[in-house]
Structure formats: C-alpha cells, structure tokens
Amino acid sequence: MSRVNEMSRKEWASKVLALIKGGNTSAAISQIKVAPSVKDLKQLQAALILAKLKPAQPAVDTVIADQVDALTAPRLHRSP
C-alpha cells in the first residue's frame, strides 16, 4: 500500500510539473492549492529545481510556499 501511495505522489508532482512546463500556470496553481500533503509539495519543489524552472516561475514558488505554510500551521479547533 505504501508503494502505491508513493507512486501516486510522484505522479501528482509530475503532472503539475507538466502543466508548468506547458505554460498552463493557472491550472498548476489550482492543483497546488489542493495539494494532498506537504510531502507532495516538497516533491514538486524538488522537481522544479531539477527541471531548472525554479527561478523562472515566481508565482508558482509563492503559491507553493503559501500552501506549505498553510498545511504545516496548527489547526484551530472549535467546540461544537
């Protein structure tokens, strides 16, 4: 089961990377905003660095950083 999960994480990052490479940054940003986990976002960041797209996409970098912050921030709980 863990192996399947790892494969789907890599697939997510590669699909978002393909959107960025294709110039469809609005779709990529939409996908990043609904990212499954911080680990997925970190894999996408690594893929951007390997593809040498990191400095060329400042809007995407900003959204990734915002989502990492949002997913790692403590949750506020309300009583019912």
N, C-alpha and C positions, 0 to 999 in steps of 0.2 A: 504494500500500500504506500509506503514511504517513497518508493521508487517512482510510482505513478504520480505522486504529488510533486516530486522534484522535476519530473518531465513536464508537467503542466506549467510549472513556474517558469521553466526555461522557454517554453512555447509562448507564454504570455509576454515575456520580455522581448523575444524575437519578433513577435507580431507587432508590438508597439514600436520597436526599432524599425521595422519595415515601413510603418506609417510615417515615421520621422524621415527616413531616407527618401520616401516617395513624395515628400513635401506636404503631406496632409497633417500639419501640426495641430490643427483644431481637433481632429479625431484622436490624435495621440494624447493631447491634453485631457480630453474627455475620458479616455481609458485610464490615464494616470490618476485621475480624480476618484476612480472607483477601484483602485488597485487593491488586490486581496490582502497584501501584507507588506510590512516594511522590507522583508527579505526580497520580495518581488521587485520593489523599487530599487533596492541596492543592486540587484542583478541587472536591472535596466541601466543604472548609472555606470556599472562596470562595462556593459555592452556599448554604451555611448562613448566611453573612453577608448575602448578597443577599436571602435569604428572611426575614431577621431572626429566625432561630431559634438563633443562636449562643449568647446568654446563657441561653436557655430550656432547653437540653439539656446540662447539665454532665457527665452520664455519657458522652454521645456525644463531647463535646470531649475528655474524658480518654482514651477509647479511641483516638481519632484521634491524639492526641499520643503515646501509647504506641506505636502502630503506626509512626508516622513515625520515632520513635527506634529502633525495632527494625529497620526497613528501611534506615536510614542508618548503623547501627552496623557496625563492621568485623566480618567473619565470622571465626570461629575455625576453623582447618583442622586436621584430624587426619591424621597419616600413616597409610597403610593397614596 
